[in-house]
């Protein structure tokens, strides 16, 4: 009896006989439904052959730590069956996959969903949104998006757990209720034997509910439409949001009544804008300490200044250029903007004001204890972000719209050239070499990649797929790849804070990809690009899956770069966010060696032997502080589950860059 309540040495919390739908990890193929015994322990959910009295061989297992969402599925979503024919569906999302399970009753489904959600609520990488339907042939049944890996259309349970979100959409009978509002019905006149008086007015329809007040936003940047249906943005003007169901493109109305789509990352809610510093040209929420120094030193003007977010949450820092350094050379100084007991802002206690703008205005006329009086911000320190696509509905780009210019480089895919669109936007155009990649598979997933948008990801704008060679059109970064950037700037080895900042930028992009459940598979300095003001962005995420190149192929036929791969990839080709974490540690090593090749004296075969069998790890670079090398070492733990998630690595790098840390613990960099 005791054995019947154990599974793999763990006590069984729940068990049930339910039907599972085939996962089809490669592609969503023909539907395949099988009855399985599901066993839940505190560590994993497994499913087996057999029945509840005697289950047999394990057919699959999902670690609870890897679960990213557990949600009921809309009962009407499955076109290939009636809901009652196989049960009541719910879904479990983990890694890159989704398992659909059909319980025998509505209560059973609700119980399993609630239990699993409670057991997984503290997981590191819970999904923000999910699909309440499923993908069939060419679109999602719930939202009709056409890409299989398109972002979810409804808030996942993490919102309901942490924010006590919207009420449940379950009907009293346990089936999933549509999220559409009910359609008002007209009153029905029923004939009776008692006629109303002739002078009685007919029944009036119920009053219409008042229209929902629209959100008002302010444009932070100008936007020129790239296609019909987009709306022009003028910096500083107000716009009403009509539809925000899409993540990156919102339908808006300007003050003249014109409507169209706008990029959502170009605007900020009016109430937030009014109460923020965004409206001042001397403030930037995105500039880091090292970028501020770069901007101000390049400007080389006395009193040139920036106010930016401090690395300490909720605080601000003033960065100002002054020529009062040794021998009269210029240098950038950083001042915390503090609050006193009366809630007044100050940098020098004698001069305190109710607001930061008033404080800045005072110091524009008086040095007041600072190294210099404040003059003007640098001419250009806040760059316009990239849009997720060139327009709200542009994926296929007409090659005649692109003027090809100089060659930027090349690689395993083909040649990369600078391109210029008719609206003047510079882009990078990857001209794919014939037979360099599985083109059809790539195009199938490229729409999903286009939806990935982050300040430190190179934006995919679209493709030219109606011709050969295939063009992949992306954001242009004018300083080239990070690897060459480092190799030609050996002096950066004397500036560890700038190198840490580069690593932090890459880590922020990887944190975003980790949250989106997207695996890079080829993270390395060669696949990161550098733009103005030493902004670093991650490129070529996910492309390795489609490359056909011997340099990227192991003896077993799997594609990956050996010297950046962890043991589980070298042995079993198991990719995950944790294999990206290992590669990030190698990238940090590249940064702190100014672009040296990892394991410089070893062949690929020797690397496999040394890393997997002898536990060898790269040694600390000469220019690398011990506390930075400690972060690298955490990335190279033997087992994937021992490696920290990117969000935790990002916090550690932020700490090393914090003003308090870098000002008072510089001995750590000796």
Buried (B, 14 or more C-beta within 10 A) or exposed (E): EEEEEEBEEBEBBBBBBBBBBBEBEEEBEEBEBEBBBBBBBEBBBBBBBEEEEEBEEBEEBBEBBBBBBBBBBBBBBBEEBEBEEBBBBBBBBBBEBBBBBBBBEBEBBBBBBEBBBEBBBEBBBBBBBBBBBBBBEEBBBBBEBEBBBBBBBBBBBBBBBEEEEEEEBBEEEBBBEEEEEEEEEEEEEEEEEEEEEEEEEEEEEEEEEEEEEEBBBBBBBEBEBBEEBBBBBEEEBBBBBBEEEBBBBBBBBBEEEEBBBBBBBBBBBBEEBEEBBBEEEBBBBEBBBBBBBBBBBBBEBBBBBBBBBBBEEEEBBBBBBBBEEEEEEBBBBBBBBBEEEEEBBBBBEEBBBEEBBEBBEBBBEEBBEBBBBBBEBBEEBBBEBBBBBBBBEBBEBEBEBBEEEEEBEEBBBBBBBBBBBEEEBEBBBBBBBEEBBEBEEBBBBBBBBBBBBBBBBBBBBBBBBEEEBBBBBBBBBEBBBBBBBBBEBEEBBEBBBBBBBBBBBBBBBBBBBBBBBBBBBBBBBBBBBBBBBBBBBBBBBBBBBBBBBEEBEBEEEBBBBBBBBBBBBBEEBBBBBBBBBBBBBBBBBBBBBBBBEBBEEBEBEEBBBBBBEEEBBBEBBEBBBEBBBEBBEBBBBEEBEEBBBBBBBBEBBBEBBBBEBBEEEEEBBE
